[in-house]
Amino acid sequence: MKILITNDDGIDSPGISALAGEMKKIGEVTVVAPRTEQSAVGHAITMKIPLRITEYFKDGEFFGYAVDGTPADCVKIGIRNIMKAPPDIVISGINHGSNTAINIIYSGTVSAAREAAIMDVPSIAVSVTNHAAKNFQFAAKLSRALSLLVIKNGLPNGTLLNVNVPDLPENQIAGIKLTRQGKSKWDDIYEERIDPYGKKYYWLTGNLVETDNDLTTDQFAIKNNYVSISPIHFDLTDYNTYNSMQSWKIENLMESLEKG
């Protein structure tokens, strides 16, 4: 099995090392990751700046390829230019910090997996629910087992799995839940500060407003020490509203515009 691994925390992060080590037990691993941290860049891709790739070594051994770009860039160039054959699966992670609810939109980790799904490659995004995470091994083992399930059962084109694992020892994990994306979101605050030269600048902070209250949602599941596994896709169409808007007679707008 050919496995492409990437992340948004950068190629030197502990999470990606734990993931790569575990995935090597079941396949041929290629690591293509950002040279520096790219958290919250979403699905950005690089268009007007050259992408440079360098071989990256850890402890004197070749580890993977560092890209001066975004997580989505890494997936694109990894599949199109670095790997000799397309991967059987792409895994993005292990991210430091959760990616649940509305936060999924901003996540570089999830976007990398989404890019793979756009390219018709099965993919998984994996996160541990702490920015100073210490427990990566269980998330890595889960990634290995889940990858085998995905290869066995398949995923629809365009769908990926978003996985969030509590930052706890394995014996404290309450279980695993199949979940949906929640609706909790961040209440962003831009703190006004003063730099050493007396000029104002702003620093993004905020608080998570938790509106989810059942174990079928990703955020509530991880809050209660469950692993959350959510199938998500990149079709953003609201089909209920699409159907209800049929009565609006949108096509008649052109006639109204012509009349002034």
N, C-alpha and C positions, 0 to 999 in steps of 0.2 A: 504494500500500500504506500502510495506517495502522499506525503503530508506537507502542506505549507503552513508555517506558523508566523504570525505577526503580532503586533500590539500597538498601543498608543503611548505607553510609558517609556519607550526607548529600548534599544537592543541590550542595554546593560542592566535592565531591571531584574530583580530576583524572580518575579512572577514568570517571565518568559523562559528563564533558565529551568525552573521547576517543570514547566510544561514540556519543553523540548526534551528534557531528560526522560520523562515518563512516556512521551509519544514514541521515542526511539525503540521502545520495547515491542511495538507492533508495526513499525513501518520505517520507511526512508524519509527522514525529516530534512526539510529545507527551511531555514530561518531567514526571513527578509523583513526587517523592522526599521523604524525610524532611528536615525542616529541620535536624536534628542527627543525629549518628551513632547508629545503632541496631544495631550489631554484636551478634550472638549473642542477639537477642531471640526467635529462633525464629519460630513462626507466631502470635505474639501479635496480638490485635486490640484496639482501644480501644472500651470499651463505656460507661463511666460518666463520661467526660470529653469535653467538646465538641471536635470536630476543627476546627481553623482552617486555612484555606488562604490563602496570599499569593502574589502573583506575584513571581518571582525573576529578577533581572537579573544578567548577567555582562558586564563590560566595556561597560556602558551599553546592552546589548541584552537583550531578553526571552529568557530561557532556558527557564523552565518554572514549575511550581507547587510551592511548598514546603508540606509538610503537617506539622502538629504531631502526628505519629503514627508508627506502625510501617510497615515495608515492605509488609506485607499490607494495612494500612489504605490505603496509597497506591494499590495495585492496585484495591482495591474501589471507592474513591471516584473514582479515575481513570476506570474503565470506566463506573460508574453515574452520575457527576455531571459530570465535567469534559469527557470526550470526547462529541462529538455522535453518533458512531456507534461501535460496538464495534471494537477494534483487530483487525487481522489477525494480529498477533503481539505478545507482550510479552517484553521482554528486561530482565533484572535484572543490573546490574553497571555497570561492570567492578569487581568487588570487589577490595579490597586484602587479599590473603592467600588461601590455598587453602581450598576447601570440598570435602573428600574424606572417604571412609570414614565413621566414626561422627559426625564433625564436621558432616555434612550435617544432622543432627537439630537442631542449635543455630542453624544459619545463617539469618540474616534474608534474605540474598541468595537462597538456594534457596527459602525460604518464600514470598517474593514471587512467584517463578515458579510455585511450587506453587499459590498462590492463583489465579493466572491459569488454571492447568490445571483447578482445581475449577470455575471459571467457564466452562469449555469453550473457552478461548482457547489456541492453541499458544504455548508459552513456552520460554525458554532462560535459564539462570542462568550467568553468566560470571565467572570469578575469575582473577586473576594471583597466582602462588604466592609472594608476598612482601608483608608488611604495609607495607614501605617501597618498594613497587614503583616501577620507573622505566620499564618497557617496556610501554606500553599499546597502542601502535599496531598491533602484530601481532594482539593479542587483539581489537581493534576491527575490523580487516579480516576476521578469521576469523568474528566475529559476523555481519558483513554477508553473507558467503558462505554461512554455515550457515543464516541466516534464509531465504535464497532456496531452499535445499534443503528446509527444513521446509515452506515455502509450497508448493513443487512436489510433495513426496511426502506431506505430512501426518503427523500424529502421532495415536495413539489418544487418545480423550478420557481425561483424567486423567494423561497421561504428559507429562513435560517432559524437556529435555536439560540435564544438568549438565556444564558445560565448565570445565576447569582448564588454564591456560596457564602454562608456566614463565616466570619473569621473566628472560627472555634476549632478546638481539637475534634477529631473525628467522633469520639465517644460522646460529644456534647451536641452533635447535629441531631435535630429532632426527626428528620426524615427528608424525603424528596417529594415535591409537589409539582404537578403539571399546572401551570398558571397562565393567566392572561396579563397583558400590560395594564398596570394600574393608572390612576389619574392623579396621584399625588404630584406636587410640583414645588419648585423652589420659589420663595418670595425673595427676589434679588434686591440687594442693597448695595449701592455704590458709596463707600465711605470716602469722604473728602479728607485728604491728608496734605501735609506740607512737606516738600522735599528740602534738603539741606540749603538750597538756594532761595528758599522762601516762596517757591512757586507751588500752586495747587496741583494735585493729581488725585486720581480716584482708584480705589481698590475694591474689586467685586467681592462681596460676601453675601450672606443670606441665610435663610432658615427653610428647612423642608416643611411644607404644609402637607401633613399626611391626611388624606381623605379616604384612603382605602381601609376597609375594616373586615375583610374576610380572606380566608386562606386560598381563594382562587385567584388572588391578585399577587403580583410579584413582590411589591413593597411590603405588604402585610405578611406574606410568607416568610421573607427573610427576617423581618422584625421579630418573628416568633421562632427563629432559629431553624427554619426549614430551608433546604435548597429549592430555589425557584427555577423551573425550566419553562420558557415561554416560546412557542412558535410565532414568529413575526414575519412580515413581508413588506415589500417596498411599494405595493399598490396603496396609495393614500386616498383613493376614492371613497367617499362616504356614500355607500350604495343606498341606504335608506333615504337620505336627502336627495340623491340623484333621482330616485323613483318618484318622490313627492314633488320634485320640481318639474315633472312632466306637465303638470297642470298650469305651470307658469306661462307656457307658450313662448319660450325664449326666442324661438325663430321669428316671432312677430316684432322683436325689438328693431330689426333692420328697417321694417316699414315705418315704425315710430320715429326712428332717427331721420329717415328721409323726409318725413313731414315736418321735422324741426320741432 
